Amino acid sequence: MEILIYVGLAWWLVNFEPLQILLDAIFSRLPINGLTIPIHAAFGCPKCVGFWVSWALTGEFLTATLISLTAHTLDLCLQRLNK
């Protein structure tokens, strides 16, 4: 059950438009370089967000990788349903 909560949190953080608009505004004011581009892209990636959020909240690497994989699988399934 805990895994579903973290996957839902990761999906919500990636797909919540006001948060993404805020992140876009923040990163548009930063200089474009080799560090800011990957960090900005990671905030829109469900695998990355799921991994880092769950690792920060649980402190367990294996749980974080499982949540990352589950979030990626969910994202792929939802993309195929939207086609």
N, C-alpha and C positions, 0 to 999 in steps of 0.2 A: 504494500500500500504506500509505503514511503517513496518508493521509486516512481509511482504514478504522480505523486505530488510534485516531485522534483522535475519530472518530464513536463508536466503541465506548467510549472513555473518557468521553465526554459522556453517553452513554446510561447507563453504569454509575453515574456520579455522581448522575444524576437519579433512578434507580430503586433505588439501594442504600438499603434502609429504615433500617438503623442510622444512616447519615449524615443522612438526612432527619429522623429522630427527634431527633438531636443538634441539628440546625439549628432545629427547632421549639422545642426546650427553650431554646436561646439566644435566639431571637427572642421567646419568651413572656416573658422577663425584661426585655426592652428596652421603652421607652415606645413606644406606638403613635402614629406620626405619619406625615407625608407622605413620609418617607424610608425608614423601616423596612419599610413594607408592600410597596413595589415591589421592594426588595432581597430580601425574603423570598420573594416570588413568582418572582423571577428564578432562585433556586436550584432551583426545580422546573420550569423551562422548558428543554427540550433545545436550543432555538435559542440562548438566552442563554448557557447553560453551554458549549455547543459553540463559540460564537464567542469568549468570553472565555478559555476554557482554551487553545484552539488559538492565539489571538493572543498569549497570554502565553508559550506554549512555542515558537512558531515566529517570532513577530514579523512575520509577513506578513499584511497585511490581506486580500488576495484569497483566500489559503488559509483564513483564518478565516471569510470569508463563504461559501465553498464548503462548509466543514464545517458551518456553521450551517444552510445550506439542506438539506444531506444529512441532518443530524440531525432536522430538522423533517419531511422527507419520510418518514424511517424511523418517526418517532413517529406520523404520520398513518396509515401502513400498518399498524402494530401496533395502533392503536386500532380500525381497521376490522376487523381479524382477531379482535379480542376481542368484537365485537358478536355 
